Amino acid sequence: MSQSKLTFDDFITNLNTTNLAFVLGLNEFMINHGCKATFEEKKTSILASYKHTKTKKSVINLLIKKQGLLVRIYGENISTYHDFLQTIPAEMVQAIDASGICKRLVSNGCSPKCIGYDFTIEGTHYQKCRYNCFEFLVTEESASYINTL
């Protein structure tokens, strides 16, 4: 795929019907809470990115890949999620477990500007990279947890 700009309508035409309602609701929520959306066709996926208009930071990305719709959440306020993280389903915990470690937190080997996430779920300590720590496949089970997060 070449890298090109898309519209929201272009993005949703690439979704299956199962994920359409999820994306429509999430898009409305993000826009109503001060985010601006951009849509692009990348080499390996179609990307929707929501950035907060005040901070200019990415809040969430949606990626349409071969395996389905993935959601990448940037959990900058991870410390406020502790209780919620204890309730997420096993499939989401497995996704977190499989994500890459934060080299800055573990061995001070990444950029000093990089901030990873340091948290615990059910007694397991995680030090994960911010770029894929909270990247979840949208499933019937995970969708409501993703919306809450």
C-alpha positions as CSV (number, residue, x, y, z in Angstrom):
1,M,0.0,0.0,0.0
2,S,1.2,3.5,-0.7
3,Q,0.9,6.1,2.0
4,S,-2.0,8.4,1.2
5,K,-4.6,10.5,3.1
6,L,-8.1,9.1,3.5
7,T,-11.4,10.4,4.9
8,F,-13.4,8.8,7.7
9,D,-15.8,7.4,5.1
10,D,-12.8,5.8,3.3
11,F,-11.6,4.3,6.6
12,I,-15.0,2.8,7.5
13,T,-15.5,1.2,4.1
14,N,-12.5,-1.0,4.9
15,L,-14.2,-2.4,8.1
16,N,-16.3,-5.5,8.4
17,T,-19.8,-5.0,9.7
18,T,-18.9,-6.4,13.2
19,N,-16.5,-3.5,13.8
20,L,-18.4,-0.7,12.2
21,A,-20.7,0.1,15.2
22,F,-17.6,0.1,17.5
23,V,-15.7,2.5,15.3
24,L,-18.6,4.8,14.7
25,G,-19.2,5.1,18.5
26,L,-15.5,5.5,19.3
27,N,-15.1,8.2,16.6
28,E,-18.0,10.2,18.0
29,F,-16.6,9.9,21.5
30,M,-13.1,11.0,20.5
31,I,-14.3,14.0,18.4
32,N,-16.7,15.1,21.2
33,H,-13.8,15.0,23.7
34,G,-11.5,17.3,21.9
35,C,-9.7,15.0,19.5
36,K,-8.9,15.5,15.8
37,A,-8.8,12.5,13.5
38,T,-6.6,11.8,10.6
39,F,-6.8,8.7,8.3
40,E,-4.0,7.3,6.2
41,E,-3.2,4.3,4.1
42,K,0.2,2.9,5.3
43,K,2.4,0.0,4.0
44,T,0.9,-2.7,6.1
45,S,-2.4,-1.2,7.4
46,I,-5.0,1.5,7.3
47,L,-4.5,3.9,10.2
48,A,-6.9,6.2,12.0
49,S,-5.1,8.5,14.5
50,Y,-6.8,10.6,17.1
51,K,-4.8,13.5,18.6
52,H,-6.0,15.8,21.4
53,T,-6.3,19.3,20.0
54,K,-4.8,21.0,23.1
55,T,-1.9,18.7,23.8
56,K,-1.2,17.6,20.2
57,K,-0.5,14.1,21.5
58,S,-1.9,10.9,20.1
59,V,-4.6,9.4,22.3
60,I,-5.6,6.4,20.3
61,N,-4.9,4.7,16.9
62,L,-7.0,2.3,15.0
63,L,-5.3,0.0,12.5
64,I,-7.0,-2.2,10.0
65,K,-4.8,-5.2,9.4
66,K,-5.1,-8.7,8.1
67,Q,-6.0,-10.1,11.5
68,G,-8.7,-7.5,12.0
69,L,-9.2,-4.1,13.7
70,L,-6.5,-3.3,16.2
71,V,-6.7,-0.4,18.7
72,R,-3.6,1.2,20.2
73,I,-4.2,3.2,23.3
74,Y,-1.6,5.6,24.7
75,G,-2.1,5.3,28.4
76,E,-0.3,8.4,29.7
77,N,-2.2,8.3,33.0
78,I,-1.5,4.6,33.7
79,S,-1.5,5.1,37.4
80,T,-5.2,5.9,37.4
81,Y,-6.0,2.7,35.6
82,H,-4.8,0.2,38.2
83,D,-8.1,-1.1,39.4
84,F,-9.5,-1.2,35.9
85,L,-6.5,-3.2,34.6
86,Q,-7.2,-5.9,37.2
87,T,-10.6,-6.6,35.4
88,I,-9.5,-6.9,31.8
89,P,-10.1,-10.3,30.1
90,A,-7.3,-12.8,29.6
91,E,-7.0,-12.1,25.9
92,M,-6.1,-8.5,26.6
93,V,-3.6,-9.4,29.4
94,Q,-2.0,-11.8,26.9
95,A,-1.7,-9.0,24.3
96,I,0.0,-6.8,27.0
97,D,2.3,-9.7,28.0
98,A,3.3,-10.3,24.3
99,S,4.1,-6.6,23.8
100,G,7.7,-5.3,23.8
101,I,9.5,-4.3,27.0
102,C,10.4,-0.6,27.6
103,K,14.1,-0.5,27.0
104,R,14.4,2.8,28.8
105,L,12.7,1.5,32.0
106,V,14.5,-1.9,31.9
107,S,18.0,-0.9,30.7
108,N,18.0,2.8,30.0
109,G,18.5,1.9,26.4
110,C,15.9,4.0,24.6
111,S,15.5,7.7,24.0
112,P,15.5,9.8,27.2
113,K,12.2,11.4,25.9
114,C,10.6,8.0,25.6
115,I,8.3,7.1,28.5
116,G,7.2,3.5,29.0
117,Y,4.6,2.1,31.2
118,D,5.3,0.5,34.6
119,F,2.3,-1.2,36.1
120,T,1.0,-4.5,37.7
121,I,-1.8,-6.8,36.7
122,E,-2.8,-9.6,39.1
123,G,0.6,-9.5,40.7
124,T,2.6,-9.5,37.5
125,H,4.9,-6.5,37.0
126,Y,5.1,-5.1,33.5
127,Q,7.5,-2.5,32.1
128,K,6.2,-2.1,28.5
129,C,6.9,0.2,25.6
130,R,4.3,2.9,25.1
131,Y,4.0,2.2,21.4
132,N,2.5,-1.3,21.6
133,C,1.7,-2.0,25.2
134,F,-2.0,-1.3,24.9
135,E,-2.6,-2.7,21.4
136,F,-5.6,-4.9,21.3
137,L,-7.5,-6.8,18.7
138,V,-11.1,-5.7,18.8
139,T,-13.3,-8.7,19.6
140,E,-16.7,-9.1,21.0
141,E,-15.1,-9.5,24.5
142,S,-12.5,-6.7,24.3
143,A,-14.6,-4.0,22.7
144,S,-16.4,-2.9,25.9
145,Y,-13.1,-2.9,27.8
146,I,-11.4,-0.8,25.1
147,N,-14.3,1.7,25.2
148,T,-13.9,2.0,29.0
149,L,-10.2,2.4,28.9
